[in-house]
């Protein structure tokens, strides 16, 4: 393993969209592809499944809820590759519509993984992204719908070009706190915990893209949020309109933007097109 070989990494990659993205990257990316999963046995089984297809991903465990796990991955990437070329933040959770878990607990648990877990991965791994690197945060079109169901005041904050990461963190924590107090509707929040967490992912992407443009302008790193679509996975269920392979198309397109591409950057992309945020 030379420290100069290129490497792409996908979080939450043992099934669904993450697995389909990993498969496509194994086919199209010139370099190593690391499949990560929280459950080691499932992760290794996913690697074996791809090996049967003649592909050769590497496996590394990653639980995005666990900072030690993220840092162990960071150290592995630094040691083996001297950095990271492509990061696809796909790991996420959603409660089923019929789940009886109280809303405030759904809000807290979903926020912990989808927003704070993704943010921790970005905090640890973005400094490793090499020049012309690509970062893709899998958000959801539901973030756009949830944004429209926020109060005008919240919409203005989430669309702001100057919102800071700390302000975003405070808003995400406020949502969870408001659900615990049972006042989230009065405070202007929508009734979708998943939707609010994905607003967080989309806005975090905008903030991180802005920071990269300011601090690493010459490196031509492109970072975007995207919606894979409504995909038949354990999360979305069997009625969804897209196969995982179809769901992988937009994330893979963003992960493999050519070295000379000027954009998209800091955008929300669906069906390979930039959507208005």
N, C-alpha and C positions, 0 to 999 in steps of 0.2 A: 504494500500500500504506500504509494508515494504521497507525500503531503501535498502534492500539487494536483492530484486528480480531483475532478469536479464532483460535487455531491449535492443531491436534492433530498429533502426530507419531508415526509407527510405525517402529520399527527392524526391519531384516531383512525389508523389505516387498516385495521384487521377486517373491516366489513364495509358494506354500503359504498357511499361516495368516495371515502378515503381509500378504500381498496381499489376501486375503479381508477382513481387518479394515479395511485401507485403503479398499477398495471400499465397505464398509458405512458407514464414517465419512464418505466423500465424499457418500453419500446422506443421512445423518442428522445430521451435525454442522453446526451453523451457524457456519461460519468456514472458514479454509483448512485443508487437510490436506497434510502433508508426508510424502511417501514417501521413505524412505531405504534405501540399499543399499550394500554394500561395492563392488560392481562397477558402475561408472557406466553402461556400455553396457546391462547387464541392467536397471538401475534406470530408465533412460530408456525402454527398451522396455516396461517395465511401466506407466509413465506413459502412453505412447502407447496401450497396450491399453485403459486406462481411459478415455482421451479418445475412443476409438472408441465406447465405451458412453455417451458424453455427460457424462462426469465430468471434473473438472479438478484433480487433485492437483498439487502442486508437487514437484519433485525436489531433494534435497540428498544428496550422498555422505556415507556414514558407515561407517567400519570401527570397530566397538566394541573391537577389539584395539589401536587406535592412539589414544593420548591426544590427539595433535595434531588428528586427524580429529574427535574428540569436541568439542574446544575450538573448532574452526572452526565446527562446527554451533551450539555454544552462542553464539558471537559473532553468527552469522547471526540466530538467534532473538531475541537481545537487540536487535539493530539493527533488524530488520524488524517485530518484534511487541512488543517491550518485555517479553517473557517467554514463557510456555508454558501452555496451558490443559489439554491432555491429552497424556500420555506413555504410549505402549504399548511396553514393553520386550519385544520378541518375538524379537530376533536370538539365535540359538543353534545349536549343532552337536551331532551325535551320530555316533559310529562305528556302522557296521552290525555286527550280531551276528557275521557271518562274517569281519569284518576281521582280518587276521593281525597288525596292529600290536601290539607288546607292550603289556600292560595298563598298565604304569607310564607309557608315552608317551601312551596314550589318556587316562589320568587327567590328566596335565599339560596336554595340549592342550585337552581338554574343559573343564577347570577355568579355564584362561586366558580362554576366550571366555565360557562360560555364567555363571560366577560373577564373575571379576575384570573382564571387559568390561562386564557389566551393572552392576557396582558403580561402575565409573568413569563410566558414563553417569549414574547416579544422583548421584554426587558433583558432577558438573558441571552437571546440568540441574535437580535438585530445588530449588536456590535460585531458579530462574527460575519455578517453578510459581506461578501466580496464585491469589488467593483463589477458593475453590470449584473448584480444579483437581482433576483425576483422574489417578492414576498406576496403571497395570496392569502387573504383572510376570508374564510368561507362564512359569509353572513347569510342573509335571507331577504327575499322580497318582502317578507313579513315585517322586516325593519322599516320599510317604506310605508307600509300600511299602518304600523304602530305609530310611526312619526305623525301621520295625518290624524291619528286619533288622540294625539297629545294636545294639551292646551296651547294656544298661540304663543304664550310665554315660553313654554318648554320647547316648542318647535323652533323658536328664534334662537334659543341657546344651542340646540343640537345642530342647527344649520350654520352657526357662527363660524367665520373663517379664523377667529382668534381664540376660540375656546381652548383652554389648556388641558393637559392630561389630568392634572389635579382637580380641576373643576368638573371634568367628566366623571372621575372617580367619586366625587362628592355627590353628583346627581344619581349615579347608580346606587350608592349607599342610601341616598334619600328615598329612592323608590322602594327598596327593601324595608327600610324603616317605616315608610308610609303604609305599606301593606300590613306590617305588624300592628300598627295603630288602627288599621281599618279605614284609613282616610285617603287611600291612593286615588280614588275617583275624584274626590273633592279637590285634591292637589293637582289635578290635571293629567293624571296618568291613564293610559289605556288598560284594558283588562287582560292583556296578554303578557305574562311574565317572560315568555320566550321572546316575544316581539321587542320588549324593552332591552333584554340582554343583547339582542342583535342590533338594536339602535346603538348600543354601547360599542359593539364590534365595528360597525360601520364608521362611527365618529372617531373611534380610536385609530382606525386606518387613515382617516383624513389627517388627524393630528400627527401621526408618525410619518406620513408622506411629506407633510409640511416641514417637519424637523429634518428629515433626510435631505430635502431640497436646500435647507439652510446650512446644514453642517457638513454634508458630503456631496455638494453640488456636482463636482467633477466625476463622481463615481457612477453616475447613470444607473442608480438602483431604482427600480420601479416597484411600488407597493400599492396594491389595490384591495378593495373588498369586492366580493362577488356573490351573486345568487346562483346556485347550481340549477334551480328550478324545483318543481315538485317531483320528487324522486321516490321510486318504490324501494324503501329501505325499512328496517325495523322501526325507525323513528316515524316515518311518514305513512307507513302502512301500504297495503297492496293495491289501493285504489288510485294511487298517484300516477301521473301521466307519463313520467319519464323512467327509463331504465337507469341504473347506476352509471352505465357507460355514457348515456346521453347527459346525465348530470355532471359527469367529469369534464365535459367538453370546455366549458367556460373557465374553470379553474386551471385546466391544462394549458389552454390558450394563453392565459395570463402568466403562467409559470414559465412558458417557453417563448415569451416575446423576444424577438431577435435582438442581438447586442446593440444594434444601432437605433432601436426604437426610442422615440422621444416620449411616448406615452402609450396607453393611459397611465396616469400616476395620481394617486390620491382620489381615485374615482370609485363609484359603485357600479359594477358591471354585471349585466344580465344578458344572456343570449349573445355574448361577445360584443354587446353594445353598451356604451356609457349611459346610465340612467340619471335623470335629474334627482338630486337629493334634496 
